[in-house]
Amino acid sequence: MFRNIFSTFIIYVLIFVTSQEQVNGALHGSTKKMVDQANKNGPYLGLVIPNMFEMNPLLNNPHYKSTKLVIDYAGRRFRFGNIYNKPVILVMSGMGMVNSAIATQLLLSLFEIKGVIHYGIAGNANPNLNIGDVTIAQYWSHSALWNWQRYGDGPEDSLPFEGEGGFTRDIGYLKFGSYSSNGVDDNLLNNVWYQAEEVYPVDSTPEQTQQVFWVPVDSNYLSISKALEKLKLEDCINATTCLSKPPKVSTVQRGTSANIYLDNAAYRSFLYEKFNISPVEMESAGVALICYQQKVPFITFRALSDLAGGGSASSNEADTFSGLSANNSVIVTVEFIKLLAGYNRKMLSYV
């Protein structure tokens, strides 16, 4: 009887220890051994992907070769494989900036990562681009960090905590009264002022705040990606449903993220006219801000699946073209990795 009680106790202890590893985020035991062993085969390219809808086309791509290694940790699954002989780790982040930032930080903290690629679909705020196009933005921002100004104050009035290291009026603001349907240039919602993120780069002094609004992608990655602009993309869902114009890869100045699904023509126009923003979505800035602080190269490929409210009032284009756009984002990602592999071989030839 004592032996049975003791055995039951040991089982409960093992369950408790395993669960505590997940709850506390401690890395030890079998998970630590798997991570340590995986890092011996690094460094890797890290691919951060919003959801399975966007991951599945890559998993089914003939150029992705799974190694069958999977490491589950802290609610995330890290899948190991190769694309054109380059070792990669895939992780699904989930929707929104918090999820994308957490997934990216876990990826960089656990594994030997030499660069991050983020891809997926996006809304389109740029009237010169079309559904199915894949955008490569040079800069990313988080455009939903606001100082909401009290009613009665205007552009000439200072904001609370405005000043060095505090809130600012330098980036710009949205005046709700400018979008009144009755023509009255006034609204109780007044103005919201766009704010920079506080960041803490790994090569700076801890707890000394820096600020950034436009986060640049890696200049080397951006230069290599220029060769993708001639890439042929998918333009038909089936024999009867095709895009009106052949999709293309376009380098654009800016993209933005917020925890908002944008389906509003007025705000779409504001973002493009005020900031020259093209892709609008919910995750890229989270990836960008983590990579910026950790000093890891990154780039984002976002395929346009809808017009962010600028299309027909009867339906959202994403219902029809999101699958095609997801496929196009994968095509560009895989081809970029191919170019990156070739670039690395070219550099080695000079050594």
C-alpha positions as CSV (number, residue, x, y, z in Angstrom):
1,M,0.0,0.0,0.0
2,F,2.8,2.3,0.9
3,R,4.4,1.6,-2.5
4,N,1.2,2.5,-4.3
5,I,0.9,5.8,-2.3
6,F,4.6,6.6,-3.0
7,S,4.1,5.9,-6.8
8,T,1.1,8.1,-6.9
9,F,3.0,10.8,-5.1
10,I,5.8,10.6,-7.7
11,I,3.4,10.9,-10.6
12,Y,1.8,14.0,-9.1
13,V,5.2,15.6,-8.5
14,L,6.2,14.9,-12.2
15,I,2.9,16.4,-13.4
16,F,3.4,19.4,-11.1
17,V,7.0,20.0,-12.3
18,T,6.0,19.7,-16.0
19,S,3.1,22.1,-15.5
20,Q,5.2,24.5,-13.6
21,E,7.7,24.6,-16.5
22,Q,4.9,25.8,-18.7
23,V,3.3,28.1,-16.1
24,N,6.5,29.8,-14.9
25,G,8.2,29.8,-18.3
26,A,11.3,28.2,-16.9
27,L,13.4,26.3,-19.4
28,H,14.7,23.1,-18.0
29,G,14.4,19.4,-18.3
30,S,13.6,17.7,-21.6
31,T,12.6,21.0,-23.2
32,K,15.9,22.6,-22.4
33,K,17.8,19.6,-23.8
34,M,15.8,19.8,-27.1
35,V,16.4,23.5,-27.4
36,D,20.2,23.1,-26.7
37,Q,20.4,20.3,-29.3
38,A,18.5,22.3,-31.9
39,N,20.8,25.3,-31.4
40,K,23.8,23.1,-32.3
41,N,22.3,23.0,-35.8
42,G,21.8,26.8,-36.0
43,P,21.8,29.6,-36.6
44,Y,18.3,29.7,-38.2
45,L,16.0,32.0,-40.1
46,G,13.0,32.6,-37.9
47,L,9.6,32.8,-39.7
48,V,6.8,34.5,-37.6
49,I,3.4,33.8,-39.1
50,P,0.1,35.2,-37.9
51,N,-2.1,32.1,-38.1
52,M,-2.5,28.6,-39.6
53,F,-4.4,30.0,-42.6
54,E,-1.2,31.7,-43.6
55,M,1.2,29.0,-42.4
56,N,-0.5,26.1,-44.2
57,P,0.6,27.2,-47.7
58,L,4.2,27.2,-46.5
59,L,3.9,23.8,-44.9
60,N,2.5,22.5,-48.2
61,N,5.1,24.2,-50.3
62,P,7.5,21.7,-52.0
63,H,10.5,23.8,-51.1
64,Y,9.8,23.5,-47.4
65,K,11.4,20.4,-46.0
66,S,10.4,19.5,-42.5
67,T,13.0,17.9,-40.2
68,K,10.1,16.5,-38.1
69,L,11.5,18.3,-35.0
70,V,8.8,20.3,-33.1
71,I,9.3,22.0,-29.8
72,D,6.3,23.2,-27.8
73,Y,7.0,25.9,-25.2
74,A,4.9,28.6,-23.5
75,G,1.9,28.0,-25.6
76,R,3.9,28.2,-28.9
77,R,4.9,25.5,-31.3
78,F,8.3,25.9,-33.0
79,R,8.6,23.8,-36.2
80,F,12.0,23.1,-37.7
81,G,12.8,22.6,-41.4
82,N,14.8,23.8,-44.4
83,I,14.0,26.0,-47.4
84,Y,16.6,25.8,-50.1
85,N,18.9,24.2,-47.6
86,K,18.6,27.1,-45.2
87,P,17.6,26.0,-41.7
88,V,14.4,27.7,-40.6
89,I,12.1,27.8,-37.6
90,L,8.4,28.5,-38.1
91,V,6.2,29.8,-35.3
92,M,2.6,30.8,-35.4
93,S,2.0,34.0,-33.4
94,G,-1.7,34.4,-33.3
95,M,-3.6,37.6,-34.0
96,G,-2.6,41.0,-32.8
97,M,0.6,42.9,-31.8
98,V,0.9,41.4,-28.3
99,N,0.9,37.9,-29.7
100,S,3.3,38.7,-32.5
101,A,5.7,40.4,-30.1
102,I,5.6,37.5,-27.6
103,A,6.2,34.9,-30.3
104,T,9.1,36.9,-31.7
105,Q,10.7,37.4,-28.3
106,L,10.4,33.7,-27.5
107,L,11.9,32.8,-30.8
108,L,14.9,35.1,-30.3
109,S,15.3,34.2,-26.6
110,L,15.2,30.4,-27.1
111,F,17.1,29.9,-30.4
112,E,20.1,31.0,-32.4
113,I,18.4,33.3,-34.9
114,K,20.3,35.3,-37.5
115,G,17.2,37.0,-39.1
116,V,13.4,37.1,-38.9
117,I,11.0,37.0,-41.8
118,H,7.4,37.9,-41.2
119,Y,4.7,37.3,-43.8
120,G,0.9,37.2,-44.2
121,I,-2.0,39.1,-45.7
122,A,-3.0,42.8,-45.2
123,G,-5.5,45.4,-46.1
124,N,-4.5,47.9,-48.7
125,A,-4.6,51.7,-48.1
126,N,-2.7,52.6,-51.2
127,P,-5.0,53.4,-54.2
128,N,-2.1,52.7,-56.6
129,L,-1.9,49.1,-55.5
130,N,-4.2,46.2,-56.1
131,I,-5.5,43.0,-54.4
132,G,-3.0,40.2,-54.7
133,D,0.0,42.5,-54.8
134,V,2.7,41.8,-52.2
135,T,4.2,44.8,-50.4
136,I,7.6,45.1,-49.0
137,A,7.5,48.1,-46.6
138,Q,10.7,50.0,-45.8
139,Y,9.3,51.1,-42.4
140,W,6.7,49.9,-39.9
141,S,4.8,51.7,-37.2
142,H,2.3,51.0,-34.5
143,S,-0.5,53.5,-35.2
144,A,-2.8,53.0,-32.3
145,L,-0.7,54.4,-29.5
146,W,-2.5,57.7,-28.9
147,N,-2.9,60.6,-26.7
148,W,-6.6,61.4,-26.8
149,Q,-7.0,65.2,-26.4
150,R,-9.8,66.5,-24.3
151,Y,-12.7,68.3,-26.0
152,G,-12.1,72.1,-26.3
153,D,-8.3,71.8,-26.8
154,G,-6.7,72.0,-30.2
155,P,-3.5,71.6,-32.1
156,E,-1.9,74.7,-30.4
157,D,-2.6,73.3,-26.9
158,S,0.0,71.2,-25.1
159,L,-0.7,67.6,-24.2
160,P,-0.5,66.1,-20.7
161,F,3.0,65.0,-19.9
162,E,4.3,66.6,-23.1
163,G,8.0,67.2,-23.2
164,E,11.3,65.4,-23.3
165,G,10.6,61.7,-23.1
166,G,6.9,62.2,-22.8
167,F,4.0,62.7,-25.2
168,T,4.5,64.6,-28.4
169,R,2.7,66.5,-31.2
170,D,5.5,65.9,-33.7
171,I,4.1,62.9,-35.4
172,G,0.6,64.2,-36.2
173,Y,-3.0,63.9,-35.2
174,L,-6.5,62.8,-36.4
175,K,-9.3,65.3,-36.1
176,F,-12.6,63.5,-35.8
177,G,-14.5,66.6,-36.7
178,S,-13.0,66.5,-40.2
179,Y,-15.0,63.3,-40.9
180,S,-18.4,64.4,-39.8
181,S,-21.1,63.3,-42.2
182,N,-23.2,66.4,-41.6
183,G,-20.5,68.8,-42.6
184,V,-20.1,70.3,-39.1
185,D,-16.4,70.6,-38.3
186,D,-16.8,69.6,-34.7
187,N,-16.9,66.4,-32.7
188,L,-16.9,65.5,-29.0
189,L,-14.3,62.9,-29.7
190,N,-12.0,65.8,-30.7
191,N,-8.4,64.7,-31.7
192,V,-6.0,61.8,-31.2
193,W,-2.3,62.4,-31.4
194,Y,0.0,59.6,-32.6
195,Q,2.7,58.6,-30.3
196,A,6.1,56.8,-30.6
197,E,6.8,53.5,-28.8
198,E,9.2,53.4,-25.8
199,V,12.0,50.9,-26.7
200,Y,14.9,49.5,-24.8
201,P,17.6,48.2,-27.2
202,V,19.9,45.5,-26.0
203,D,23.0,47.6,-26.7
204,S,21.8,50.6,-24.6
205,T,21.7,51.3,-20.9
206,P,18.8,49.4,-19.2
207,E,15.9,51.5,-18.1
208,Q,16.9,54.4,-20.2
209,T,14.0,55.0,-22.5
210,Q,14.3,55.6,-26.2
211,Q,11.5,56.3,-28.6
212,V,10.7,55.2,-32.1
213,F,7.7,55.5,-34.4
214,W,9.0,54.3,-37.8
215,V,11.0,51.1,-37.5
216,P,13.2,50.4,-40.5
217,V,13.5,46.9,-41.9
218,D,17.0,45.5,-42.4
219,S,18.7,47.5,-45.2
220,N,20.5,44.4,-46.6
221,Y,17.3,42.3,-46.7
222,L,15.6,45.2,-48.4
223,S,18.3,45.5,-51.0
224,I,18.1,41.7,-51.7
225,S,14.3,41.8,-51.9
226,K,14.4,44.3,-54.9
227,A,15.0,41.3,-57.1
228,L,11.6,40.0,-56.2
229,E,9.8,42.8,-58.0
230,K,9.8,40.7,-61.3
231,L,8.4,37.6,-59.6
232,K,5.3,36.1,-61.1
233,L,2.4,35.7,-58.6
234,E,-0.9,33.8,-58.6
235,D,-3.8,35.7,-60.2
236,C,-6.6,33.2,-60.3
237,I,-8.6,31.3,-57.6
238,N,-10.1,29.0,-60.2
239,A,-11.0,29.0,-63.9
240,T,-13.7,31.6,-63.5
241,T,-12.4,33.9,-60.7
242,C,-9.3,35.9,-61.4
243,L,-7.9,39.3,-60.4
244,S,-8.6,42.1,-62.8
245,K,-4.9,43.0,-62.9
246,P,-1.9,40.7,-62.7
247,P,-0.5,41.0,-59.1
248,K,3.0,42.3,-58.5
249,V,5.6,42.7,-55.8
250,S,6.1,46.3,-54.8
251,T,8.5,48.0,-52.5
252,V,6.6,50.7,-50.6
253,Q,7.6,53.4,-48.1
254,R,5.5,52.5,-45.1
255,G,3.2,49.9,-43.5
256,T,1.3,50.1,-40.1
257,S,-0.1,47.8,-37.5
258,A,-2.8,48.2,-34.8
259,N,-5.0,45.9,-32.9
260,I,-7.8,47.0,-35.2
261,Y,-9.3,45.3,-38.3
262,L,-9.5,48.2,-40.6
263,D,-12.6,48.2,-42.9
264,N,-13.3,51.9,-43.1
265,A,-12.8,54.0,-46.3
266,A,-12.3,57.4,-44.4
267,Y,-9.5,56.1,-42.1
268,R,-8.0,54.2,-45.0
269,S,-7.6,57.4,-46.9
270,F,-6.3,59.3,-43.9
271,L,-3.5,56.8,-43.3
272,Y,-2.4,57.0,-46.9
273,E,-2.6,60.7,-47.3
274,K,-1.1,61.6,-43.9
275,F,1.6,58.9,-43.6
276,N,1.9,57.4,-47.1
277,I,1.0,54.0,-45.7
278,S,0.2,51.0,-47.9
279,P,-0.3,47.7,-46.0
280,V,-2.5,47.9,-42.9
281,E,-2.7,44.9,-40.6
282,M,-2.4,43.7,-37.0
283,E,1.0,42.1,-36.3
284,S,4.1,43.4,-38.2
285,A,4.9,46.3,-35.9
286,G,5.1,43.8,-33.0
287,V,7.7,41.8,-34.8
288,A,9.5,44.9,-36.0
289,L,9.7,46.5,-32.5
290,I,11.1,43.3,-30.9
291,C,13.7,42.8,-33.7
292,Y,14.6,46.5,-33.5
293,Q,15.3,46.3,-29.8
294,Q,17.1,42.9,-30.1
295,K,19.2,44.1,-33.0
296,V,18.1,41.2,-35.3
297,P,17.6,41.8,-39.0
298,F,14.0,41.5,-40.2
299,I,11.8,42.0,-43.2
300,T,8.0,41.7,-43.7
301,F,6.1,40.6,-46.8
302,R,2.4,41.4,-46.8
303,A,0.1,40.4,-49.6
304,L,-3.0,42.7,-50.1
305,S,-6.2,40.7,-49.6
306,D,-8.7,43.6,-49.4
307,L,-9.1,47.4,-49.7
308,A,-9.4,48.1,-46.0
309,G,-12.9,49.6,-46.5
310,G,-12.2,51.3,-49.8
311,G,-14.0,48.8,-52.0
312,S,-17.6,47.9,-52.6
313,A,-20.0,48.5,-49.7
314,S,-21.7,45.2,-50.4
315,S,-18.9,42.8,-49.4
316,N,-15.3,42.6,-48.2
317,E,-12.8,41.4,-50.8
318,A,-10.9,39.4,-48.3
319,D,-13.8,36.9,-48.3
320,T,-12.8,36.1,-51.9
321,F,-9.1,36.7,-52.2
322,S,-7.5,36.1,-48.8
323,G,-6.5,32.5,-49.9
324,L,-4.8,33.7,-53.1
325,S,-3.1,36.5,-51.2
326,A,-1.8,34.2,-48.5
327,N,-0.3,32.0,-51.3
328,N,1.4,35.0,-52.9
329,S,2.9,36.0,-49.6
330,V,4.4,32.5,-49.3
331,I,5.7,32.5,-52.9
332,V,7.6,35.8,-52.1
333,T,8.9,34.5,-48.8
334,V,10.2,31.3,-50.3
335,E,11.8,33.1,-53.2
336,F,13.4,35.6,-50.8
337,I,15.0,32.7,-48.8
338,K,16.3,31.3,-52.1
339,L,17.9,34.7,-52.9
340,L,19.3,34.9,-49.4
341,A,20.9,31.5,-49.7
342,G,22.4,32.5,-53.1
343,Y,23.6,35.8,-51.6
344,N,25.3,34.0,-48.7
345,R,27.1,31.6,-51.1
346,K,28.2,34.6,-53.2
347,M,29.7,36.3,-50.1
348,L,31.5,33.1,-49.1
349,S,33.1,32.9,-52.5
350,Y,34.9,36.2,-51.7
351,V,36.3,34.9,-48.4
